[in-house]
Each structure stands twice: as structure tokens, then as C-alpha cells.
Amino acid sequence: MSIIKIDVETERLVERATARIKPQLEKIDRITEQNQLKVLNAFRENKVSEQHFAETTGYGYGDRGRVVLDSVFARSVGAEAAIVRHTFTCGTHALTVALFGLLRPGDKMLCVTGEPYDTIRPTIGIGGESGRGSLKDFGIEYRQTELDKDGRPDFEAISRALDKEEFKLVYIQRSRGYTLRPSLSVETIGDIVKTVREKSGAYIMVDNCYGEFVETREPLEAGADIIAGSLIKNPGGGLARNGGYIAGKREPLELCACRATTPGLGAEVGASLGTLRSMFMGLFNAPHVTGEALKTAVFAAALFEELGFESSPTSAEERYDIIQAIKLGGAENLIAFCRGIQSGSPVDSYVTPEPWDMPGYDSKVIMAAGAFVSGSSIELSADAPLREPYAVWLQGGLNFHSAKFGVTLAAHAVKDALKR
């Protein structure tokens, strides 16, 4: 069996980076253990058994496994209720269902974390074409408060906005997404909740993508009403083949369930079609897999810091999502990084990523992903637009040992690019 040889200098950098992050890895293990016990307890309390993995068809009435999965998930994230469905095509779909469930014509929503990331903007009606069924098309008005100079929520601006207008929903994007601003801790989300509650009775909804099981608490435990996200990110544990979730307080969750299916039926219908076992298994493994992804991110930050590059967050900073950004200084380095990640993937390792004109972007984009589940962000992947500041965004890693090797190959490739 052949394996790519790593030069001695890179091996030494790997050793230094690994030694330097030992305290961070130990802390991640402690968080993982707490979250794993929390999820295990949810399984035990709900008496999960083989019967709950059975397939249903048609309307799905009486699908006991679906009901129990919802209950286990809710217990795991501090919710009163949840809907976990393979019929949510992606995280953006789950977020869209929640927004349309909670808002009505004439309502106003306020986003307090600046402009949300690209895929949810058409749902809201920010830019793009009208007439395709956005919130704006249905007479729902959108406002936002900008982040402060450090990329953090501007609490004074939030208070002023709430004094000025009445809002039905306040929207928080927890993750940095594909920006360099800091992701939000549950504590900071709690501070936003407190600020909103002093001024408004609005629903507080959190886009929780990339943040599940990164801390020992979830946003609902800090006072949010609704969270939503994707099962091919953290909470699917690398085993869910698709799907998403919405979880939160019972009354707003019921509104979301009625939008997910139809008023009067809500969460009572929806055949599982044989998907339950992988979703139960994925949720059970989610705390561990999320911990592995976090270790991968910390290692990547440390290794590229050893090479002289700027990482965000740094290897020593607290983590509130699984995304790692690294400023690589040029297009050739970005391309080399992604090709290195691809070569260390278990699937399609032989493929060579190339920059391309991806719809919705104003510059070429390069992506690396060798995943068992197409598009899975909890599996090791990286992507970057070829433009200033020439940053790459890395996420995922089903197990640290394999992902560490992929990141090492990326570093090796970037070192070679620097020599050219």
C-alpha cells in the first residue's frame, strides 16, 4: 500500500502543533463527554428500542419511531419539542420552514447579526429576484443591525432598533458562516435574548448550523424560542443521509410543524421510509463526531500558525462552531490547500479540485470534499472564493486521526506551492 510521504520539516511542524494544542484537545474531550452523557440519557429516558427503527409508508400515522426521535432530539438540545425529518432537504430548508411558520403578512423580522449568509437571503427577499415566494413577497418586512467593529453583536444598536419598531421575530445567526467574524457563544446568545426580552415579546430564532454540541449548552437553554439546522452537519453525526430539524418551545414549534406539513396535521404525519435508524445512530454519535471536528479545526489552526499563516479562530481561542478559517495569502495557496485536503479524503481522493464559476458568487470558487454523504459539512471539507483576503474555510472530520492526516497533506501542498 502506497502512502504520501511527508517531508521531515512538515513532520516536525505537526509534532509542535500537536503538542501545543494538548490543553485544547483535553477540554474538547471534557465537553464531548458531557454532551455524550446528555444524549445517552435522552435515549434512556425515551426507552429507545429496535421497534423505533421500523419503516413506515404512506401518511405515517402512528409512526412511533418518528415520535420518539423527536422526543430524544428535543431532550438532547434542551427543547420542549422538536421535529426531525428526512424531508427537510437542507439546513436552509429547515430555517425557511421555521420563518414561514412564525411570521405572517405585515410582520417584521430583525436580524441582529448583520446580513445572513448567502443561501437564506432569497428566502428573506434580500437582493435577487422577487415573485418567487420570499418573505418579502408575502409582505413581511426585514431589518438588520450591523455587527460592531470587532464583528460582534452591537447591543446598543439592537436596543435602538427594538425601541423604534415592533418586531414579530428576532433572528440570530450563530455561526460565522463564510466570513471572518467570530461565531457566537451560547452565553452571548443569552445576552442577546436578555436585551430583546427587555424591549419585546418577539420570537427569538437561532440559526444553529455548525454549532450543535460544540458547547455543553444549546441556545434554547439561554432563552431562545426556536433553533433550526441540518442533519448533515453536527447533529447527524456523519450517519444521517440527509434531513434537518427544528426544535424549541412547544407553541412556536407547533406553528413550524404546521408549515412543514399542513395546518391541522402538523407533526402527526410523515412516513419515515426507513430513515430512522441512521438518524437515531447519527444523533447518538453527534457529540463525539462534533468533538472530532473541533479537534481537527484546532489542529489545522495550530499547524498553519506554525507555517506563519493567520487563523480565525486561533488555535488557543474558544470554539463556538466547527468552522476554521485560514488566511493563505494568495490564490495558489488556496488551490494547493484544497487539493491537499481532497487527497487525504476517504472518498474521491484521486480527484483534483479546480476553481470554477459557481452560481451566486462574484469570483471563482474552489472546493474539496471527499464525503460519504454528498455535501456533508461534518465530514472533512474545505472551500474558498479566489479573492481577497484569500481565506479558506475548513470544517468537519469524522475522526481526528484521519482528518489530521488530511490537514497535514494540505500543509505539505501549501509548503510546496510557496517554493514555486
N, C-alpha and C positions, 0 to 999 in steps of 0.2 A: 504494500500500500504506500503510495507516494503522499507526502505532505509538504506544504510550502515551507521552505527553510527561512528562518528569521535570523537576521544578522545579529552579531554579538551586541552591538550598541543598542539595538531595539530591545533585546532581551534584558539588558541592564536597566533600560528605562522602565520596562514592565515591572521588574523587581522593585525598583524605587517607588513607582506609583502604587503598587500593591501594598508595600509596607506602610506607605504614608496614609493610606485610607483605612487601615485596620480599625481605628475607632469608629469610623462611619459605618463600616460593614457590621460591626458588632451592634451598633444602635439600630440598624435596619433589621437585624435578626430579632432584636427585642420587640420592635414594632410588629414584625411578621408574626411572632409567637402570640402576642396579644390578639391580633386580628384573626389568626387561625383558630384560637380557642373560642373567640366570639362566634365565628361561623360554625364551628363544630357544635357549639351549644345550641345554635339556631336549628341545626339538623336534628339534634337530640330532642329538643323541646317539641318539634313538629313530628316526631316519630317517623322519619323518612324510612321507607322500605321499598322492596322490589316492586310492589304494586304501583308505586308512584311513577315508575318509568314506562308504564304501559302506553301504547299508541292509541289515540282516538282519531276519529274521522268525522266528516260531516260538520254539524254545528258545534260539536264538542261539549254539549251539555253534560254536566256531571263528570267532567274531566278532573278527577281527584288530584292527579299529579300536578296539573296546572295550578290548582288552588293552593296546594301545599308549597310548590315552588315560589309562588307569590308571597306566601307567609314566611318562608325561610329567608327569602331575599329581604323582605321588609325588616325582619328581626336583625339581620346582619348589618343593615345600614341605619338603624335607629328610626325606622319609619312606622307609621300606624298601618299602612297598606302599600301594596306595590302591584304593578302589572309588568310581567316579564314575558316577552313574546318574541318568537322567531319571525313573526310577521312585521316587526319593525326592521326595515331594510338597513338602517344605519343609525348612528347617533343623531344625525341631523333630523332624520325622520321622527325619532322619539321626541326630540326637542320641539319640532314643528307641531306634533300632535298635542303636546302639553300647552304650547302657546295658544293654539286654536281652541283647546278645551277651556282655558281660563279666561280668555278675552272675548269681548263682544263688540259689535259695531258701536262706535262712539267712545270706546275706552281708550286710554292712553297707557303706554308702557315706557318705562325709563330704564335704560341700560347704564349701570354705574361703573362699568369697567372699560369705557371707551368703545370704539367701534368693534363689534364682534367679528369673529373670523369669517372668511370668505363664504363658506357653504351655507351659513344661516342667513346671510344678508338678503338673498332673494325671497326667503320666507317672510322676512320683516317688510321688505319693499324698499331696501336701501340700494339705490342705483339700479341698473339693469332695466329690463322691460316691465311695463305694467300690464295688467289684464290677465295675468297667469295665475291668480288666486293667492296673492300675497296678503298679509295682514293689512297692508295699506289699501289694497283693492277692496277690502271689506270695511273700510272706514275706521281702522284702528291707527291711532297716531303714535309716532315714535319719537322719543327724545333720548339724549345720552349726555352723561357728564364725562369729561375727559379725565384721564389719569394725570397725576401731578408730574413734576419734572423727573421724579425718580421712578416713574411707571407704576405708581401705587394709587389706590383709590383716593380721590380728593373729597374728604368728608365734608368740608365746608361747601363745596360745590353741590354735593348731594343734598345737603340740608337746604340750600337756596332753591334748588330745583323742586324739592318737595313743598317748600313754602309757596312757590309760585303757581304750581298746578296740582291738580288731583290726579293721581295715578291708580290704575287698577292692578298693575303688576310692575315689580322691580326685578330686573334681570341681572344676574351676576355670572360672568364667565370665569370659572375658577382657574383654568389652565392658561399658560402663556400662549398656547396655540403656536403658530409660526411667527412669533415676534420675539423680541429680546426683553420684554417687560417681565418682571417677576410674577410667578404664579402665586395664588392666594392661599394662605393657610386657613384652616378652619377657624382659628382664633380671629383672623382678620375678617372673615365672612361673618363671624359673630358680632364684630364691631359694626359692620355694615347693617346687619339686622337690627342692632340696638338703635343706630341712627335713624333707620327707616321707621321703626316702631314708635319712636318719639314724635313722628310727624304724620304717619299714615297707617292705614289699615290695609294697604296693598298686599297682594300675594307676593311672596319673595321666592323667586325661582332661581336655581343654580344649575348652569351647565356644568355637570360634574365629570365630563370626559377627561380621562388621563389621571384623575385624582383619587379614584376609589382605592381604599385600603393603603394609601400612602401614609396616612396618619392613623392614630387609634380612634379618632372620631370622624364622623361624616358631617356635612353641612346641616343636615336635619337636626343633629344634636346641638347645633349652635343656633337653632331657631328658624331656619329656612322652612318654607312650606312644601316645596317640591324640588326634587332633583331628577335629572334625566341623563342618560348616557347610552353607550354602545356595549354590546357583549363581545365584540371582537377587539375591545380594549381590556382594561384591567379586570372587570368583574366576570368575564367569560373564561378567564384562566387559561387561554390558549386552546380550550377544548370546544367551547360553543362555536358552531359553524357559521352562525350569523345571529342577528337579533339585537334587541335593545331593551331598556327598562325605563319606567317612570315610577318614582316612589315618593311618599310624603304623608302629609296629613290626610285623613280619610275623606273629608268633604271635597277639597280640591282634586284629590286623586280620582274620585268618582266622576268629576267633570271631565278629566282627561280620559278616563276609561270609556265614557260615552262618546267622546270624539274618536277614540281608537276604533270603536266598532259602530255603535248606533245608540241614540238615546233610548232608554228602556231596557237595553241588553247589557251595556257596559262590559264589565269583566266576566260576565257569566257565559260568554260564548268564545269560541276559538279553539278548533281542534289542534292538538299538539303534533300530530302527524309524525310521531316517532322522534321528536327532537328533545324530549325531556331529559333523557339520561345524560346527554352531553352537556346540557345546561346545568343540571344538578352537579355533575362532576366538575364542570368549569368553575362554578361558584365555590365549591369546596376547595379547589386548588388556587383560587384567585389570590388570597393573601400571600401564599408562598411565591407564586409566579410574579406578582407585583413586586415583592421583595427582590427577586432575581433581576427584574428590570431596573430597579433602583440601584442595585449593586453595579450593574452594567453601566448605568449613567455616571455614577460616581467614579468608576474606574476610567471611563472614557475622558471625563474631565481631568482627572489627575494625570493620565498618560499624555494628553495633548498639552497640558500645562508644562510637563517635563520637556516637551518639544518647543515650548516658547509661545504657544497659542493661548488666546483668551477664551475662557469657557464661561458659560452662564446657564445655571448657577455654577459657582466654583466648586471644586471637589470638597471644600470644607463647609459650604453653606447648607442650611436646612433645605429639605426637599418637600415640595407640596404637590408635585406631579411627576410623571416618569420621563418628561422630555428634557433632553440635554442639547443645548445649543453650543456650537464651537465656531468661532470666527477663524477662518482659514486663510484669509488674506488674498485670495485670487481664484479665478475660475479653474485653473489646472489642479489646484489643491482640492477643490470641491469634487472635481471629477475623479481624482485619484482616491479620495476618501470613500466615495460611494462604490467605486469598483472594488476596493478592499473589503468593504462590508459585504458586498454581493459574493465575493469569492469565499467568504467564511460562512456562508449560509448553508443550511441543510438541503434546501430546495433551490434549483436553478443556479447552483454555484458557478456553472460554466458560462453563464450569461454575462455579457459586458454591457453595463448601463451606458446609455448615451443621452446627452441633453436633447430635449425636444420642445417644440412649441405647444405647451399644454394649454387647452382652452381655459380662459379665465385669468391667465397670468400675462403680464406685460413683458416677460423675458423668458428665455429658455429655462426649463426645469430638468434636473436630473434626480432620479430616484433609484434606490436599492432596496430590494425586498425579496427574500427567499423564504416564503412562508408556507406553512401547511394549509392555512386558511387565507384565501386571497384578500389582500388589503388589511390584514390583521396588524394593528398597531401595538399589540402586546408581544408580538414576535419581533425579532431584531430587524430594524429597517432604518433608512435614512433618506432624506430628500432635501433639496436646496434649489432655490432660484439662482441663476447665474447673474447676480447683480450685487452691488454694494449692500451690506458690508461683507458679502461672500461668507455668510454663515451657513452651516449645515445643521439640520435638526435630526437628532438621533432619538429613537425610542424603542423600548421593548427588550426582549431577551428571555426566552422561556426558561433557560437555565444559565447561570452566571458563567460556568466553566466554558461552555460553547460560545456564548456571546463575547466573553473576554478574548477569546481567540479571534473572533471576527473583528473586534475593535483593534486588536494588535495588528492584524493584516491591514486595516485601514491606516494605522500609523506607519507601517512599513511602506505602504504605497505612497503616502504623502512625503515621507523622507526621500523616496526615490524621485518624486516629482520636484522636490526642492533642489536636487542635484542637477536637474536638466536645465 
